[in-house]
């Protein structure tokens, strides 16, 4: 993770030699998990974190 942030600060590209860091896409919800021991692309972030539920809470409460 430190290497990824260092490279991002140096060249503006948050990718590492070991893993491509995908651009977030609202339709596909891909993201790079930096959880050790190996970073990997995840596609279930919204479902795993119940984003649909929290979006309705935000709309109904004005949050």
HELIX and SHEET records of a PDB file:
HELIX    1   1 UNK A    2  UNK A   11  1                                  10    
HELIX    2   2 UNK A   45  UNK A   48  1                                   4    
HELIX    3   3 UNK A   51  UNK A   61  1                                  11    
SHEET    1   A 2 UNK A  31  UNK A  33  0                                        
SHEET    2   A 2 UNK A  40  UNK A  42 -1                                        
END                                                                             
